[in-house]
C-alpha cells in the first residue's frame, strides 16, 4: 500500500525533472522530512520524470516536424 509520504516523495521527484527545477535534495544537505525515509520513491519519481520529459521532447519535435 502506498502511503501519502511515499506518494509525495515520488511526485516531488517526478516534477523536479519534468519541469527542470533544481533538485530539492542533495546528499550534502539534511534531507527534508518527507524525503528522509522515502528517498527511493523520490529517485523513482525522478527516473519516471526523466522518461516523461524525453517523451514530451520527442512528441514536441514530431509536431514541429509535421507543421514545418
C-alpha positions as CSV (number, residue, x, y, z in Angstrom):
1,X,0.0,0.0,0.0
2,X,1.4,3.4,-0.9
3,X,1.3,6.0,1.9
4,X,1.0,9.7,1.4
5,X,4.6,10.3,2.3
6,X,5.7,7.8,-0.4
7,X,3.4,9.4,-3.0
8,X,4.6,12.9,-2.0
9,X,8.3,11.9,-2.4
10,X,7.5,10.4,-5.8
11,X,5.6,13.4,-7.1
12,X,8.3,15.8,-5.9
13,X,11.0,13.8,-7.7
14,X,8.8,13.5,-10.8
15,X,8.1,17.2,-11.2
16,X,11.6,18.2,-10.4
17,X,12.7,16.5,-13.6
18,X,9.6,17.1,-15.8
19,X,9.9,20.8,-15.2
20,X,13.6,21.2,-14.8
21,X,13.7,22.6,-11.3
22,X,16.8,22.5,-9.2
23,X,16.8,19.4,-7.0
24,X,15.5,19.9,-3.5
25,X,17.7,17.2,-2.1
26,X,21.5,16.9,-2.3
27,X,23.5,14.3,-0.4
28,X,25.4,17.0,1.4
29,X,22.3,18.6,2.9
30,X,20.0,17.4,5.6
31,X,17.1,15.8,3.7
32,X,13.6,17.3,4.1
33,X,11.2,15.4,6.4
34,X,9.2,13.9,3.5
35,X,12.3,12.5,1.9
36,X,14.1,11.2,5.0
37,X,12.7,7.7,4.8
38,X,11.2,7.7,1.3
39,X,14.3,8.6,-0.7
40,X,13.9,5.6,-3.0
41,X,10.4,6.9,-4.1
42,X,12.0,10.3,-4.8
43,X,14.6,8.6,-7.0
44,X,11.9,6.6,-8.8
45,X,9.9,9.8,-9.4
46,X,13.0,11.4,-10.8
47,X,13.5,8.5,-13.2
48,X,9.9,8.5,-14.3
49,X,10.0,12.2,-14.7
50,X,13.1,11.9,-17.0
51,X,11.3,9.3,-19.2
52,X,8.2,11.6,-19.3
53,X,10.4,14.6,-20.2
54,X,12.0,12.6,-23.1
55,X,8.5,11.6,-24.3
56,X,7.4,15.3,-24.2
57,X,10.5,16.4,-26.1
58,X,10.1,13.7,-28.8
59,X,6.4,14.5,-29.2
60,X,7.1,18.2,-29.5
61,X,9.9,17.6,-32.1
62,X,7.5,15.3,-34.0
63,X,4.8,18.0,-34.0
64,X,7.2,20.7,-35.1
65,X,8.4,18.5,-37.9
66,X,4.9,17.9,-39.1
67,X,4.0,21.6,-39.0
68,X,7.1,22.8,-40.8
